[in-house]
């Protein structure tokens, strides 16, 4: 796979995260415990990293994971740990 193809894959996923954030913007409510509100907050937690990828800038994965970890009260410890392990490619 060429570097250009990898960049396009990153851009595709980054654009999807950013668009999810835009589409779910009206659902961002810290008092709303619905799945939609949680999804909106999840997308919001990663949208700056998505924009960085789209602008060809590096992202801080640790910072991104920390942003997602702030949703632990909604998603649960096990979910956050599984997400972290998946991203970091840990068993």
N, C-alpha and C positions, 0 to 999 in steps of 0.2 A: 504494500500500500504506500503510495507516495505521500510526501508531506502535505501537498495540496489537498489530497483526499482526507487526511486526518484533520486538517484545518476545517474542511467543509463539514465533517462530522461534528466537530466541536461547535462550529457556528450553528448548525442545525439544532443541536440540543440547547445551546445558549438562547437561540431565538425562540425556541419552544418555551423555555422557562420564562423568558421575558414576556412573551405573549400570554402565558397563563397568568402571570402577575397582573397584566393589564385587564384580562378578561374577568379576573376574580377581584379586582380592586374594590368593587362595591360591597364585597363580602368581608372586607377586613374590619373586624370588630373583636376586640380583645375580650369582650363580655359574652360573645356568642360562642358556644361550644359545639356548634354544628360541624360536620365534616367539611362543608364548603368554606366556613370561616377558617378552619385549621389549614386547609389546602391553600387558601389565600395568604395566610401568614407564612406558610412554608415557602411559597413562591416569592413572597416579599423578602424573606430572609436571604434568598439567593439572587435576587434580581440585579444587584450591583455587580456581582461576579459575572452574571450573564452579559451585562453591558460591557464589562472589561474584555471578555472573550470576543464579543462582536467588534470591539475597537482594537483588537490585536494586542491587548495588554495582558500581562500575566495576572494570575489571581493567587490569593493566599488561601490555600485549601484549609489550613488550620483555622483561619478566621471564618471561612464559610461554614465549617463544621461547628464552630462555636456558635455561630448565628442560628444554626438549626437546633443545636443543643438547648437553646433558650426556650424551645417548644416542648421540652421534656414533660412538663406538667400536662400537656395536651396529648402528646404522643406516647408517653411512657418511656421508662429507662431502657427497656429491651429494644424498642423500636429505634431509639437514638443510637444505641450500641450497634445494632445490626446495620443501620445506615452508615455509620462510621467505618465499620469493618468492610462493608461493600466498597465504599469509596477508596479506602486505603488498601484494598485487596488483601485483607487479613483473613485467616481461617477462623 
